[in-house]
Amino acid sequence: MNIRRAACATLLIAATTTACAGTGSDDGQQPTTAAKAGGTPTASATAKGSALRLGSGHHWSDTDLDGSHISGTTTVVGYTQPAEGVHLGDEVSHFPHPVWAVLDVKVCADEDSTNVLVAQQPWQLGFPDGTRVAAPLISGAGVPGPEYPVDGDLVRPGTCLRGKITFSVEKGTRPDRIVYGPEGRDPVQWAVPEPRK
């Protein structure tokens, strides 16, 4: 089994923080949805503490490290628990009785943006008791594809990158939110719906 765990370098973290950060509106208004060219719903304003619905995008705009304009939309497409297609040993998990879950995410760079650097590092699962599980930075054999980049990848202006992040959670638990929290920025959250019965 080829399993690779990697930590993002300081430069990657700094670039990801700037490139993937959302500025969102802090005016206390509820999210509003606007149709983008691809027909994808996009949250253009998010109230502090509110969670977006799965499939809704969060549009952000910022200044890149070199002073250029950088902007795009980050979307949680879906969350699956338990996940099919994960073939990893329990020793890979930090939990004694792991259940595997897959987060499907997508980042699109705006046409007028510079390249956007994306990685798994800012993604977390949030639980009702206030705890969070960070993306484990797992890739290779045993995880479903297409994989979201572990070490980082560039999304060119006017294009998108979509991929899956594999998480382990303790059996009997389920997150209530997905958190996208680049360092130094307000986190953006998506609500995880109850499982279908």
PyRosetta script that sets phi, psi and omega in degrees:
from pyrosetta import init, pose_from_sequence

init()
pose = pose_from_sequence("MNIRRAACATLLIAATTTACAGTGSDDGQQPTTAAKAGGTPTASATAKGSALRLGSGHHWSDTDLDGSHISGTTTVVGYTQPAEGVHLGDEVSHFPHPVWAVLDVKVCADEDSTNVLVAQQPWQLGFPDGTRVAAPLISGAGVPGPEYPVDGDLVRPGTCLRGKITFSVEKGTRPDRIVYGPEGRDPVQWAVPEPRK")
pose.set_psi(1, 128.6)
pose.set_omega(1, -179.7)
pose.set_phi(2, -101.0)
pose.set_psi(2, 100.7)
pose.set_omega(2, 179.0)
pose.set_phi(3, -115.6)
pose.set_psi(3, 131.4)
pose.set_omega(3, -178.4)
pose.set_phi(4, -122.3)
pose.set_psi(4, 125.8)
pose.set_omega(4, 173.9)
pose.set_phi(5, -112.3)
pose.set_psi(5, 131.0)
pose.set_omega(5, -178.6)
pose.set_phi(6, -137.7)
pose.set_psi(6, 146.4)
pose.set_omega(6, 173.3)
pose.set_phi(7, -105.0)
pose.set_psi(7, 139.2)
pose.set_omega(7, 179.1)
pose.set_phi(8, -71.6)
pose.set_psi(8, 138.8)
pose.set_omega(8, 178.1)
pose.set_phi(9, -71.3)
pose.set_psi(9, 162.3)
pose.set_omega(9, -178.8)
pose.set_phi(10, -55.4)
pose.set_psi(10, -41.3)
pose.set_omega(10, 178.6)
pose.set_phi(11, -63.0)
pose.set_psi(11, -43.1)
pose.set_omega(11, 178.5)
pose.set_phi(12, -61.6)
pose.set_psi(12, -43.4)
pose.set_omega(12, -179.8)
pose.set_phi(13, -63.6)
pose.set_psi(13, -44.1)
pose.set_omega(13, 179.3)
pose.set_phi(14, -63.6)
pose.set_psi(14, -43.0)
pose.set_omega(14, -179.3)
pose.set_phi(15, -68.7)
pose.set_psi(15, -40.1)
pose.set_omega(15, 178.2)
pose.set_phi(16, -64.6)
pose.set_psi(16, -40.2)
pose.set_omega(16, 179.5)
pose.set_phi(17, -58.8)
pose.set_psi(17, -46.1)
pose.set_omega(17, -179.8)
pose.set_phi(18, -73.9)
pose.set_psi(18, -45.6)
pose.set_omega(18, -173.6)
pose.set_phi(19, -70.2)
pose.set_psi(19, -34.8)
pose.set_omega(19, -172.7)
pose.set_phi(20, -106.0)
pose.set_psi(20, 1.9)
pose.set_omega(20, -176.2)
pose.set_phi(21, -74.0)
pose.set_psi(21, 142.7)
pose.set_omega(21, 175.5)
pose.set_phi(22, -103.8)
pose.set_psi(22, 137.7)
pose.set_omega(22, 177.9)
pose.set_phi(23, -92.8)
pose.set_psi(23, -28.7)
pose.set_omega(23, 176.0)
pose.set_phi(24, 43.3)
pose.set_psi(24, 166.4)
pose.set_omega(24, 178.6)
pose.set_phi(25, -96.4)
pose.set_psi(25, 136.1)
pose.set_omega(25, 178.3)
pose.set_phi(26, -106.2)
pose.set_psi(26, 30.0)
pose.set_omega(26, -175.3)
pose.set_phi(27, -86.5)
pose.set_psi(27, 2.9)
pose.set_omega(27, 176.8)
pose.set_phi(28, 83.0)
pose.set_psi(28, 2.6)
pose.set_omega(28, 179.4)
pose.set_phi(29, -80.3)
pose.set_psi(29, 155.4)
pose.set_omega(29, 176.1)
pose.set_phi(30, -72.1)
pose.set_psi(30, 157.1)
pose.set_omega(30, 179.2)
pose.set_phi(31, -57.5)
pose.set_psi(31, 142.6)
pose.set_omega(31, 173.8)
pose.set_phi(32, -115.3)
pose.set_psi(32, 149.4)
pose.set_omega(32, -177.1)
pose.set_phi(33, -113.3)
pose.set_psi(33, 132.4)
pose.set_omega(33, 177.0)
pose.set_phi(34, -128.5)
pose.set_psi(34, 140.8)
pose.set_omega(34, 179.5)
pose.set_phi(35, -78.7)
pose.set_psi(35, 127.4)
pose.set_omega(35, 174.9)
pose.set_phi(36, -90.8)
pose.set_psi(36, 174.1)
pose.set_omega(36, -178.4)
pose.set_phi(37, -54.1)
pose.set_psi(37, -37.2)
pose.set_omega(37, -179.2)
pose.set_phi(38, -83.9)
pose.set_psi(38, 2.2)
pose.set_omega(38, 179.6)
pose.set_phi(39, 80.4)
pose.set_psi(39, 9.3)
pose.set_omega(39, -179.3)
pose.set_phi(40, -83.0)
pose.set_psi(40, 128.6)
pose.set_omega(40, 177.2)
pose.set_phi(41, -65.4)
pose.set_psi(41, 140.4)
pose.set_omega(41, -177.4)
pose.set_phi(42, -131.9)
pose.set_psi(42, 130.9)
pose.set_omega(42, 174.8)
pose.set_phi(43, -82.2)
pose.set_psi(43, 117.4)
pose.set_omega(43, -178.1)
pose.set_phi(44, -96.3)
pose.set_psi(44, -15.8)
pose.set_omega(44, 176.3)
pose.set_phi(45, -146.4)
pose.set_psi(45, 133.9)
pose.set_omega(45, -177.7)
pose.set_phi(46, -128.3)
pose.set_psi(46, 129.4)
pose.set_omega(46, 176.3)
pose.set_phi(47, -75.3)
pose.set_psi(47, 146.5)
pose.set_omega(47, 176.7)
pose.set_phi(48, -57.3)
pose.set_psi(48, 133.4)
pose.set_omega(48, 175.6)
pose.set_phi(49, 84.6)
pose.set_psi(49, -13.0)
pose.set_omega(49, 180.0)
pose.set_phi(50, -84.0)
pose.set_psi(50, 151.4)
pose.set_omega(50, -179.5)
pose.set_phi(51, -111.9)
pose.set_psi(51, 138.3)
pose.set_omega(51, 176.9)
pose.set_phi(52, -78.1)
pose.set_psi(52, 161.2)
pose.set_omega(52, 174.8)
pose.set_phi(53, -84.6)
pose.set_psi(53, 148.6)
pose.set_omega(53, 175.1)
pose.set_phi(54, -55.4)
pose.set_psi(54, 138.3)
pose.set_omega(54, -177.6)
pose.set_phi(55, 94.9)
pose.set_psi(55, -15.4)
pose.set_omega(55, 177.4)
pose.set_phi(56, -87.7)
pose.set_psi(56, 139.0)
pose.set_omega(56, 178.8)
pose.set_phi(57, -95.9)
pose.set_psi(57, 153.4)
pose.set_omega(57, 174.7)
pose.set_phi(58, -112.7)
pose.set_psi(58, 113.3)
pose.set_omega(58, 179.1)
pose.set_phi(59, -85.7)
pose.set_psi(59, 136.2)
pose.set_omega(59, -179.2)
pose.set_phi(60, -134.8)
pose.set_psi(60, 158.4)
pose.set_omega(60, 179.1)
pose.set_phi(61, -148.6)
pose.set_psi(61, 140.1)
pose.set_omega(61, -175.0)
pose.set_phi(62, -157.5)
pose.set_psi(62, -177.9)
pose.set_omega(62, 173.5)
pose.set_phi(63, -109.4)
pose.set_psi(63, 127.6)
pose.set_omega(63, -178.3)
pose.set_phi(64, -72.6)
pose.set_psi(64, 172.0)
pose.set_omega(64, -178.3)
pose.set_phi(65, -57.5)
pose.set_psi(65, -31.8)
pose.set_omega(65, -179.3)
pose.set_phi(66, -89.7)
pose.set_psi(66, 6.3)
pose.set_omega(66, 178.2)
pose.set_phi(67, 91.4)
pose.set_psi(67, -2.9)
pose.set_omega(67, -179.7)
pose.set_phi(68, -83.3)
pose.set_psi(68, 161.5)
pose.set_omega(68, 179.2)
pose.set_phi(69, -73.1)
pose.set_psi(69, 135.4)
pose.set_omega(69, 176.4)
pose.set_phi(70, -138.5)
pose.set_psi(70, 132.2)
pose.set_omega(70, -178.4)
pose.set_phi(71, -159.7)
pose.set_psi(71, 160.5)
pose.set_omega(71, 179.6)
pose.set_phi(72, 177.8)
pose.set_psi(72, -167.4)
pose.set_omega(72, -179.2)
pose.set_phi(73, -130.1)
pose.set_psi(73, 129.6)
pose.set_omega(73, 176.8)
pose.set_phi(74, -108.7)
pose.set_psi(74, 130.2)
pose.set_omega(74, -175.7)
pose.set_phi(75, -132.2)
pose.set_psi(75, 135.9)
pose.set_omega(75, 166.5)
pose.set_phi(76, -93.4)
pose.set_psi(76, 112.0)
pose.set_omega(76, -177.0)
pose.set_phi(77, -78.4)
pose.set_psi(77, -39.5)
pose.set_omega(77, -179.2)
pose.set_phi(78, -170.3)
pose.set_psi(78, 166.1)
pose.set_omega(78, 177.2)
pose.set_phi(79, -139.4)
pose.set_psi(79, 129.3)
pose.set_omega(79, -178.5)
pose.set_phi(80, -126.5)
pose.set_psi(80, 125.5)
pose.set_omega(80, 176.9)
pose.set_phi(81, -148.3)
pose.set_psi(81, 122.0)
pose.set_omega(81, -3.1)
pose.set_phi(82, -74.0)
pose.set_psi(82, 151.3)
pose.set_omega(82, -176.3)
pose.set_phi(83, -96.9)
pose.set_psi(83, 138.9)
pose.set_omega(83, 173.6)
pose.set_phi(84, -88.8)
pose.set_psi(84, 154.4)
pose.set_omega(84, 175.1)
pose.set_phi(85, 86.4)
pose.set_psi(85, 5.8)
pose.set_omega(85, 175.9)
pose.set_phi(86, -97.6)
pose.set_psi(86, 121.5)
pose.set_omega(86, -178.1)
pose.set_phi(87, -125.6)
pose.set_psi(87, 70.4)
pose.set_omega(87, 179.8)
pose.set_phi(88, -121.6)
pose.set_psi(88, 147.7)
pose.set_omega(88, 176.5)
pose.set_phi(89, -73.4)
pose.set_psi(89, 153.5)
pose.set_omega(89, 179.7)
pose.set_phi(90, -59.6)
pose.set_psi(90, -25.0)
pose.set_omega(90, -179.1)
pose.set_phi(91, -65.7)
pose.set_psi(91, -17.5)
pose.set_omega(91, 178.7)
pose.set_phi(92, -75.1)
pose.set_psi(92, -25.3)
pose.set_omega(92, -178.0)
pose.set_phi(93, -84.0)
pose.set_psi(93, 158.1)
pose.set_omega(93, 174.3)
pose.set_phi(94, -93.9)
pose.set_psi(94, 5.3)
pose.set_omega(94, -177.1)
pose.set_phi(95, -112.8)
pose.set_psi(95, 146.6)
pose.set_omega(95, -179.0)
pose.set_phi(96, -68.6)
pose.set_psi(96, -30.5)
pose.set_omega(96, -179.3)
pose.set_phi(97, -130.3)
pose.set_psi(97, 73.4)
pose.set_omega(97, -172.1)
pose.set_phi(98, -73.3)
pose.set_psi(98, 146.1)
pose.set_omega(98, 168.0)
pose.set_phi(99, -121.2)
pose.set_psi(99, 135.4)
pose.set_omega(99, -177.2)
pose.set_phi(100, -90.8)
pose.set_psi(100, 142.7)
pose.set_omega(100, -180.0)
pose.set_phi(101, -134.1)
pose.set_psi(101, 152.1)
pose.set_omega(101, 179.1)
pose.set_phi(102, -127.7)
pose.set_psi(102, 129.2)
pose.set_omega(102, 176.5)
pose.set_phi(103, -104.8)
pose.set_psi(103, 126.3)
pose.set_omega(103, -179.2)
pose.set_phi(104, -106.3)
pose.set_psi(104, 114.4)
pose.set_omega(104, -175.4)
pose.set_phi(105, -126.4)
pose.set_psi(105, 158.8)
pose.set_omega(105, -177.4)
pose.set_phi(106, -145.2)
pose.set_psi(106, 135.9)
pose.set_omega(106, 175.0)
pose.set_phi(107, -125.6)
pose.set_psi(107, 129.9)
pose.set_omega(107, 176.8)
pose.set_phi(108, -118.1)
pose.set_psi(108, 131.8)
pose.set_omega(108, 175.7)
pose.set_phi(109, -89.7)
pose.set_psi(109, 134.6)
pose.set_omega(109, 177.1)
pose.set_phi(110, -63.3)
pose.set_psi(110, 157.9)
pose.set_omega(110, 179.6)
pose.set_phi(111, -58.2)
pose.set_psi(111, -36.6)
pose.set_omega(111, -175.9)
pose.set_phi(112, -95.8)
pose.set_psi(112, 13.3)
pose.set_omega(112, -179.3)
pose.set_phi(113, -91.1)
pose.set_psi(113, 159.8)
pose.set_omega(113, 166.2)
pose.set_phi(114, -80.1)
pose.set_psi(114, 177.4)
pose.set_omega(114, 177.8)
pose.set_phi(115, -57.3)
pose.set_psi(115, 145.3)
pose.set_omega(115, 179.3)
pose.set_phi(116, -112.6)
pose.set_psi(116, 124.6)
pose.set_omega(116, 177.8)
pose.set_phi(117, -89.9)
pose.set_psi(117, 125.9)
pose.set_omega(117, -179.0)
pose.set_phi(118, -122.7)
pose.set_psi(118, 151.2)
pose.set_omega(118, 178.6)
pose.set_phi(119, -159.4)
pose.set_psi(119, 168.8)
pose.set_omega(119, 179.6)
pose.set_phi(120, -73.1)
pose.set_psi(120, -23.9)
pose.set_omega(120, -170.3)
pose.set_phi(121, -48.8)
pose.set_psi(121, -42.1)
pose.set_omega(121, -176.6)
pose.set_phi(122, -76.9)
pose.set_psi(122, -4.9)
pose.set_omega(122, -173.8)
pose.set_phi(123, -91.1)
pose.set_psi(123, 137.8)
pose.set_omega(123, 178.6)
pose.set_phi(124, -143.6)
pose.set_psi(124, 157.5)
pose.set_omega(124, 169.6)
pose.set_phi(125, -103.2)
pose.set_psi(125, 131.9)
pose.set_omega(125, 179.1)
pose.set_phi(126, -107.0)
pose.set_psi(126, 140.6)
pose.set_omega(126, -176.0)
pose.set_phi(127, -114.3)
pose.set_psi(127, 158.1)
pose.set_omega(127, -176.9)
pose.set_phi(128, -56.6)
pose.set_psi(128, -26.7)
pose.set_omega(128, -179.1)
pose.set_phi(129, -84.3)
pose.set_psi(129, 5.5)
pose.set_omega(129, 177.3)
pose.set_phi(130, 93.0)
pose.set_psi(130, -6.0)
pose.set_omega(130, 178.4)
pose.set_phi(131, -80.7)
pose.set_psi(131, 159.9)
pose.set_omega(131, 178.1)
pose.set_phi(132, -134.2)
pose.set_psi(132, 150.8)
pose.set_omega(132, 175.0)
pose.set_phi(133, -118.3)
pose.set_psi(133, 121.8)
pose.set_omega(133, 179.9)
pose.set_phi(134, -77.7)
pose.set_psi(134, 155.4)
pose.set_omega(134, 174.4)
pose.set_phi(135, -56.4)
pose.set_psi(135, 130.0)
pose.set_omega(135, -174.5)
pose.set_phi(136, -79.3)
pose.set_psi(136, -3.0)
pose.set_omega(136, 177.7)
pose.set_phi(137, 60.1)
pose.set_psi(137, 46.7)
pose.set_omega(137, 179.2)
pose.set_phi(138, -102.5)
pose.set_psi(138, 136.7)
pose.set_omega(138, 173.9)
pose.set_phi(139, -150.4)
pose.set_psi(139, 172.7)
pose.set_omega(139, 177.8)
pose.set_phi(140, 101.8)
pose.set_psi(140, -158.4)
pose.set_omega(140, -178.0)
pose.set_phi(141, -61.7)
pose.set_psi(141, 139.7)
pose.set_omega(141, 176.8)
pose.set_phi(142, 100.2)
pose.set_psi(142, -10.0)
pose.set_omega(142, 178.1)
pose.set_phi(143, -115.0)
pose.set_psi(143, 145.7)
pose.set_omega(143, -179.2)
pose.set_phi(144, -67.9)
pose.set_psi(144, 147.8)
pose.set_omega(144, 177.6)
pose.set_phi(145, -111.5)
pose.set_psi(145, 171.7)
pose.set_omega(145, -4.4)
pose.set_phi(146, -70.9)
pose.set_psi(146, 141.0)
pose.set_omega(146, -177.8)
pose.set_phi(147, -83.0)
pose.set_psi(147, 142.6)
pose.set_omega(147, 171.2)
pose.set_phi(148, -76.5)
pose.set_psi(148, 140.2)
pose.set_omega(148, -174.0)
pose.set_phi(149, -57.8)
pose.set_psi(149, 134.2)
pose.set_omega(149, 175.0)
pose.set_phi(150, -83.5)
pose.set_psi(150, -50.3)
pose.set_omega(150, -175.0)
pose.set_phi(151, -86.2)
pose.set_psi(151, -7.0)
pose.set_omega(151, -179.7)
pose.set_phi(152, 107.4)
pose.set_psi(152, 146.8)
pose.set_omega(152, 178.2)
pose.set_phi(153, -152.1)
pose.set_psi(153, 153.9)
pose.set_omega(153, -179.5)
pose.set_phi(154, -94.3)
pose.set_psi(154, 137.9)
pose.set_omega(154, 172.3)
pose.set_phi(155, -108.7)
pose.set_psi(155, 117.4)
pose.set_omega(155, -177.1)
pose.set_phi(156, -77.0)
pose.set_psi(156, 155.7)
pose.set_omega(156, 179.9)
pose.set_phi(157, -53.1)
pose.set_psi(157, 134.0)
pose.set_omega(157, 178.3)
pose.set_phi(158, 80.2)
pose.set_psi(158, 6.7)
pose.set_omega(158, 179.0)
pose.set_phi(159, -123.6)
pose.set_psi(159, 171.0)
pose.set_omega(159, -179.4)
pose.set_phi(160, -130.2)
pose.set_psi(160, 158.9)
pose.set_omega(160, 172.3)
pose.set_phi(161, -132.8)
pose.set_psi(161, 127.0)
pose.set_omega(161, 179.8)
pose.set_phi(162, -125.1)
pose.set_psi(162, 140.9)
pose.set_omega(162, 178.6)
pose.set_phi(163, -166.6)
pose.set_psi(163, 176.3)
pose.set_omega(163, -175.7)
pose.set_phi(164, -112.4)
pose.set_psi(164, 141.1)
pose.set_omega(164, 176.1)
pose.set_phi(165, -116.3)
pose.set_psi(165, 124.2)
pose.set_omega(165, -179.1)
pose.set_phi(166, -92.7)
pose.set_psi(166, 128.3)
pose.set_omega(166, 178.1)
pose.set_phi(167, -120.4)
pose.set_psi(167, 156.7)
pose.set_omega(167, 166.2)
pose.set_phi(168, -115.1)
pose.set_psi(168, 143.0)
pose.set_omega(168, 175.4)
pose.set_phi(169, -131.1)
pose.set_psi(169, 159.3)
pose.set_omega(169, 178.7)
pose.set_phi(170, -72.5)
pose.set_psi(170, 137.7)
pose.set_omega(170, 177.7)
pose.set_phi(171, -52.4)
pose.set_psi(171, 136.1)
pose.set_omega(171, -179.9)
pose.set_phi(172, 89.3)
pose.set_psi(172, -2.2)
pose.set_omega(172, 177.3)
pose.set_phi(173, -114.6)
pose.set_psi(173, 158.5)
pose.set_omega(173, 177.2)
pose.set_phi(174, -152.1)
pose.set_psi(174, 133.1)
pose.set_omega(174, 177.6)
pose.set_phi(175, -67.6)
pose.set_psi(175, 155.7)
pose.set_omega(175, 174.4)
pose.set_phi(176, -107.2)
pose.set_psi(176, -6.5)
pose.set_omega(176, 179.0)
pose.set_phi(177, -155.9)
pose.set_psi(177, 157.0)
pose.set_omega(177, 173.8)
pose.set_phi(178, -111.3)
pose.set_psi(178, 132.7)
pose.set_omega(178, -174.4)
pose.set_phi(179, -117.6)
pose.set_psi(179, 126.6)
pose.set_omega(179, 172.8)
pose.set_phi(180, -110.0)
pose.set_psi(180, 106.9)
pose.set_omega(180, -171.6)
pose.set_phi(181, -133.6)
pose.set_psi(181, 76.6)
pose.set_omega(181, 173.6)
pose.set_phi(182, -58.1)
pose.set_psi(182, 142.2)
pose.set_omega(182, -176.8)
pose.set_phi(183, -54.7)
pose.set_psi(183, 133.3)
pose.set_omega(183, 176.7)
pose.set_phi(184, 83.0)
pose.set_psi(184, 5.6)
pose.set_omega(184, -178.2)
pose.set_phi(185, -124.9)
pose.set_psi(185, 157.3)
pose.set_omega(185, 173.2)
pose.set_phi(186, -66.1)
pose.set_psi(186, 132.3)
pose.set_omega(186, 179.5)
pose.set_phi(187, -72.0)
pose.set_psi(187, 152.2)
pose.set_omega(187, 174.5)
pose.set_phi(188, -109.4)
pose.set_psi(188, 139.7)
pose.set_omega(188, -176.6)
pose.set_phi(189, -126.1)
pose.set_psi(189, 146.7)
pose.set_omega(189, 173.1)
pose.set_phi(190, -121.2)
pose.set_psi(190, 137.0)
pose.set_omega(190, 179.4)
pose.set_phi(191, -77.2)
pose.set_psi(191, 137.6)
pose.set_omega(191, 174.8)
pose.set_phi(192, -96.0)
pose.set_psi(192, 119.6)
pose.set_omega(192, -178.9)
pose.set_phi(193, -70.7)
pose.set_psi(193, 158.9)
pose.set_omega(193, 175.2)
pose.set_phi(194, -61.5)
pose.set_psi(194, 149.9)
pose.set_omega(194, 179.3)
pose.set_phi(195, -65.6)
pose.set_psi(195, 148.9)
pose.set_omega(195, 177.1)
pose.set_phi(196, -72.3)
pose.set_psi(196, 140.9)
pose.set_omega(196, -179.6)
pose.set_phi(197, -107.8)
pose.dump_pdb("model.pdb")
